[in-house]
Amino acid sequence: MTQALFGLLLRAAVVLAGTALATFALLWNAPGDPALAIAIARYHSVVSPEIIDKIRVEAGLNAGFWTAFQSWIGPILQGDFGNSSVSGRPVLPELAAATFYTVPLALAGLAIGLALSIPLAIFAAKRPGSWIDRGAVAIASLGAAIPAYWLGLLLILLFAVNLAWLPAMGARTPAHAILPAMTLGLGVAASLTRIIRSGILEARGQPFLPAFRRRGIPDKAIGRDHIAPHAAIPVVTVFGLELAFLLEGAVMVEVIFARPGLGSFLVSAIEARDFPKVQAVVLLAALLFVIVNLLIDLFYRVIDPRIGERDA
């Protein structure tokens, strides 16, 4: 187990290092003059060539690629994401403040998705082919096909404009989070419903289950001890991916609903060519993906120890 954990951590470190290098290279080679964009974002007016040259030196844009990369990655390894190229303030406090808005929204969307998908999938799997099953599959397919931005606009039109039940923009009260969380949660529910239903049906088709019933083992115990673990592996995979993609979805939903958070943080940083902020968001997203996948791999080994034996 220790060897497997070491291998997983090594792979996670390689992924993070590759992401950091690729992100830096893409921004470094982005078209246009980043010093000019930073100068306009900082001073909001036409700037002189002297100011642009000064900003180029401050941001390290006149250094070589590897020199600039080492100057950037070194402090990050010590927890210092540097200062904003536009405001000059440290990036980390602003990133933490933006994350404070995004993480609760993503968790609320995940809770809504689980609350909808689990009972719907269980009811559908109890009677395969029934109208409940067909209806659940149809709803899940429809939900998966609708893009988040379009679903968000539909919810705004229905609940904020026509019915005037909920606010559409901002984040002043908990009610402002309901529509964004629903937008995220309905998408998650659509994906999880199909996977949970398929996992339960596949687990029920295992050839050893009739033998357990002939031995007199109660259906409740068979479901808890044998069907649930078999159905859990694909569900955990999709659940982990949904958890990671919720961050990306939350960023888009925040822009649609004009909420503060990583979405507005990232968009304003891209518009101003504020590289330290953009790099910080990308690295945070990559770190979350790596952590989620690491936890999924470890959970696999808990559910089915044979996975760890095969990898050894």
C-alpha positions in Angstrom: 0.0 0.0 0.0 2.9 2.3 0.8 4.5 1.6 -2.6 1.1 2.3 -4.3 0.6 5.5 -2.5 4.2 6.6 -3.4 3.4 5.9 -7.1 0.2 7.8 -6.9 1.9 10.8 -5.3 4.7 10.7 -7.9 2.2 10.7 -10.7 0.3 13.6 -9.1 3.6 15.6 -8.8 4.4 15.0 -12.5 0.9 16.1 -13.6 1.2 19.3 -11.5 4.7 20.0 -12.9 3.5 19.5 -16.5 0.5 21.7 -16.0 2.6 24.5 -14.5 5.1 24.3 -17.4 2.4 24.2 -20.1 0.4 27.0 -18.5 3.5 29.2 -18.3 4.5 28.4 -21.9 1.0 29.2 -23.3 0.8 32.5 -21.6 4.4 33.4 -22.4 3.7 32.8 -26.1 0.3 34.4 -26.2 -0.2 36.9 -29.1 0.0 40.6 -28.4 2.1 42.7 -26.0 1.3 41.8 -22.4 3.2 44.8 -21.1 0.9 47.1 -23.1 -2.2 45.3 -21.9 -1.1 45.5 -18.3 -0.3 49.2 -18.7 -3.7 50.0 -20.1 -5.4 47.9 -17.3 -3.3 49.6 -14.7 -3.6 53.3 -15.8 -6.8 53.1 -17.9 -5.4 55.5 -20.4 -2.9 55.8 -23.2 0.6 55.2 -21.8 4.1 56.1 -22.9 6.7 53.7 -24.2 8.8 54.4 -21.1 6.0 53.1 -18.8 5.5 50.0 -21.0 9.3 49.2 -20.8 9.1 49.7 -17.0 6.2 47.2 -16.7 8.1 44.8 -19.0 11.0 44.8 -16.6 8.8 44.6 -13.4 6.9 41.6 -14.8 10.1 39.8 -16.0 8.9 39.9 -19.6 12.3 40.8 -20.9 14.0 37.8 -19.3 14.4 34.5 -21.1 11.7 31.8 -20.8 13.5 29.5 -18.4 14.8 32.3 -16.3 11.2 33.7 -16.0 9.8 30.2 -15.3 12.2 29.6 -12.5 11.5 33.0 -11.0 7.8 32.2 -11.1 7.8 28.5 -10.0 10.3 28.9 -7.1 8.2 31.2 -4.9 5.0 29.1 -5.7 6.7 26.0 -4.3 6.9 28.0 -1.1 3.2 29.1 -1.2 3.9 32.5 -2.7 1.8 33.2 -5.9 3.4 36.6 -6.4 1.8 39.9 -6.9 -0.8 41.0 -9.5 0.8 42.7 -12.5 -2.0 45.3 -12.5 -2.8 46.1 -8.9 0.6 45.1 -7.4 -1.2 43.4 -4.5 -0.5 39.8 -3.5 -2.4 37.2 -5.6 -3.0 34.7 -2.8 -5.4 36.7 -0.6 -7.5 37.7 -3.6 -7.5 34.1 -4.9 -8.6 32.9 -1.4 -11.4 35.4 -1.3 -12.6 34.3 -4.8 -12.5 30.7 -3.8 -14.6 31.5 -0.7 -17.5 32.3 -3.0 -16.9 29.5 -5.6 -16.4 26.4 -3.3 -19.7 26.7 -1.4 -21.5 27.2 -4.7 -19.9 24.1 -6.2 -20.7 22.1 -3.0 -24.3 23.3 -3.1 -24.6 22.2 -6.8 -23.1 18.8 -5.8 -25.6 18.4 -3.0 -28.5 19.2 -5.3 -27.2 16.7 -7.9 -26.8 13.9 -5.3 -30.2 14.6 -3.8 -31.9 14.3 -7.2 -29.9 11.5 -8.8 -29.7 8.9 -6.1 -33.4 8.4 -5.5 -34.2 8.8 -9.2 -31.7 6.1 -10.2 -32.8 3.7 -7.5 -36.5 4.0 -8.5 -35.5 3.6 -12.2 -33.3 0.5 -11.5 -36.0 -1.2 -9.5 -38.2 -1.7 -12.5 -36.1 -1.6 -15.7 -38.1 -0.8 -18.8 -41.0 0.7 -16.8 -42.4 4.2 -17.5 -40.4 5.4 -14.4 -37.2 4.0 -15.8 -37.8 5.4 -19.3 -38.8 8.8 -17.8 -35.7 8.9 -15.6 -33.4 8.1 -18.5 -35.1 10.7 -20.8 -34.8 13.4 -18.1 -31.2 12.5 -17.5 -30.4 12.5 -21.2 -32.1 15.9 -21.7 -30.3 17.3 -18.7 -26.9 16.1 -19.9 -27.6 17.6 -23.4 -28.4 21.1 -22.1 -25.3 23.4 -21.7 -25.0 25.0 -18.3 -25.0 28.6 -19.7 -28.3 27.9 -21.6 -29.9 26.2 -18.6 -28.8 29.2 -16.4 -30.5 31.6 -18.8 -33.7 29.5 -18.8 -33.8 29.5 -15.0 -33.3 33.3 -14.9 -36.1 33.8 -17.4 -38.5 31.5 -15.5 -37.8 32.1 -11.8 -36.4 35.7 -11.9 -38.1 37.4 -14.8 -41.5 35.7 -15.2 -42.2 34.5 -11.7 -40.0 37.0 -9.8 -39.4 34.4 -7.1 -35.7 34.5 -6.9 -32.9 37.1 -7.6 -30.9 36.5 -10.7 -27.7 38.6 -10.2 -25.3 39.1 -7.4 -24.4 37.3 -4.1 -25.8 39.5 -1.4 -28.1 36.9 0.2 -28.4 33.1 0.3 -31.3 33.4 -2.1 -28.9 34.7 -4.7 -27.2 31.3 -4.7 -30.3 29.2 -5.4 -30.4 29.6 -9.2 -26.7 29.2 -9.8 -26.7 26.1 -7.5 -29.7 24.7 -9.4 -27.9 25.2 -12.7 -24.9 23.3 -11.5 -26.9 20.6 -9.7 -29.2 19.7 -12.5 -26.2 19.0 -14.8 -24.6 16.8 -12.1 -27.9 15.0 -11.5 -28.2 14.2 -15.2 -24.8 12.5 -15.3 -25.0 10.7 -12.0 -28.5 9.3 -12.6 -27.5 7.4 -15.7 -24.3 6.1 -14.1 -25.9 5.0 -10.8 -28.8 3.3 -12.6 -26.4 1.4 -15.0 -24.2 0.5 -12.0 -27.1 -1.0 -10.0 -28.4 -2.9 -13.0 -25.0 -4.3 -13.9 -24.4 -5.3 -10.3 -27.7 -7.1 -10.1 -26.8 -9.2 -13.1 -23.7 -10.7 -11.4 -23.9 -14.5 -11.7 -23.1 -15.1 -8.0 -26.2 -13.3 -6.7 -28.7 -16.2 -7.3 -26.3 -18.5 -5.2 -26.5 -16.1 -2.3 -30.3 -16.0 -2.5 -30.4 -19.9 -2.5 -28.4 -19.8 0.7 -31.1 -17.7 2.3 -29.2 -14.4 2.5 -31.8 -11.6 2.7 -32.1 -9.2 -0.2 -31.2 -6.3 2.0 -27.9 -7.8 3.0 -27.1 -8.8 -0.6 -27.8 -5.2 -1.7 -25.6 -3.8 1.0 -22.7 -6.2 0.9 -22.5 -7.2 -2.8 -24.6 -5.0 -5.1 -23.5 -1.6 -3.6 -19.8 -2.3 -3.8 -20.0 -3.5 -7.4 -22.0 -0.5 -8.4 -19.8 1.9 -6.4 -16.7 1.8 -8.6 -18.2 3.5 -11.8 -20.2 5.8 -9.6 -17.2 6.9 -7.7 -15.3 7.5 -11.0 -18.0 9.8 -12.4 -18.6 11.4 -9.0 -15.0 12.4 -8.7 -14.9 13.8 -12.3 -18.1 15.7 -11.6 -16.6 17.1 -8.4 -13.6 18.3 -10.3 -15.6 19.7 -13.3 -17.9 21.5 -10.9 -15.1 24.1 -10.4 -15.0 24.7 -14.1 -18.9 24.8 -14.2 -19.0 27.2 -11.2 -16.6 29.6 -13.0 -19.0 29.8 -16.0 -22.1 30.0 -13.9 -20.6 32.8 -11.8 -20.1 34.8 -15.0 -23.7 34.2 -16.1 -25.2 35.2 -12.7 -22.8 38.1 -12.2 -21.5 36.5 -8.9 -18.1 37.2 -7.4 -15.7 34.3 -7.3 -13.1 32.5 -9.4 -15.2 33.2 -12.6 -15.0 37.0 -12.4 -11.5 36.7 -10.9 -10.3 34.7 -14.0 -12.2 36.8 -16.6 -10.8 40.1 -15.3 -7.3 38.6 -15.1 -7.5 37.4 -18.7 -8.8 40.7 -20.0 -5.9 42.6 -18.2 -3.3 39.9 -19.2 -2.6 39.6 -15.5 -0.5 36.5 -15.8 0.1 35.8 -12.1 -3.7 35.7 -11.4 -4.4 33.5 -14.5 -1.6 31.1 -13.6 -2.8 30.9 -10.0 -6.4 29.9 -11.1 -5.1 27.3 -13.5 -2.8 25.8 -10.9 -5.6 25.7 -8.3 -7.8 23.9 -10.8 -5.1 21.4 -11.6 -4.4 20.8 -7.9 -8.1 20.1 -7.3 -8.2 17.6 -10.2 -5.1 15.9 -8.9 -6.4 15.6 -5.4 -9.8 14.3 -6.5 -8.2 11.7 -8.7 -5.8 10.7 -6.0 -8.7 10.2 -3.6 -10.6 8.2 -6.2 -7.6 5.9 -6.7 -7.3 5.3 -3.0 -11.0 4.7 -2.7 -10.8 2.1 -5.4 -8.3 0.1 -3.3 -10.6 0.3 -0.3 -13.6 -0.9 -2.3 -11.8 -3.6 -4.2 -8.3 -4.6 -2.9 -7.7 -6.6 -6.1 -7.1 -3.2 -7.9 -4.1 -2.6 -5.6 -2.8 -6.1 -6.2 -2.9 -5.7 -9.9 -1.0 -2.4 -9.8 1.6 -3.8 -7.5 
